[in-house]
Amino acid sequence: MGAARCSGFASGGEDTRMVVIVGATGTGKTKLSIDAARALGGEVVNADKIQLYDGLDVTTNKVSLDDRRGVPHHLLGAVRADAGELPAASFRSLAAAPAA
C-alpha cells in the first residue's frame, strides 16, 4: 500500500490526504480499502477499468453493497456498458470530483 499526500487543500480549507492501494488481482485490495476508509473516515474511488462499467458484477468481482459496509464508493458501474471504451481523459474527469 502506498500513501500520497495531496499538495493542495480541499474546498473547505482542510488538509487533504489520499491513500492509494495497489496490487495484483486477488490480494485483498478491496477489503483493505474498505477497512482503511472506515478507520480514516474516508471513501473509496475505484480505478479498475472494467468495474467502471455498469453490469459485469460477477465477472469483475465487483464489491456488493453489503460488503461495502457503509463506505461510499465512487466509479463502480458509473459508465453504461454500451458506451464503448472510455478515454483516459474522460476517466480523469470522472475521478477528479470524488478525489477532490
C-alpha angles and dihedrals in degrees: 000000000000128000126209125191113216112231097218137061127254118247091268092057095251122133110263122217129183130197115206118201118194134166147121124304115283097019098116102262093141095053091043092050092051093046091049093047091051092047094047099035091245141133135238122245112195118225098177107120094212098043086055088076124082113250124014088097096148095039093053096036089237111192112255124234091251093051091051087071094210095308112136112242125199131201096019107134090348096140127057111250092232093053092093127227114341114228116233092246091056091049089051090054092049093047096045096071100057092038093055 
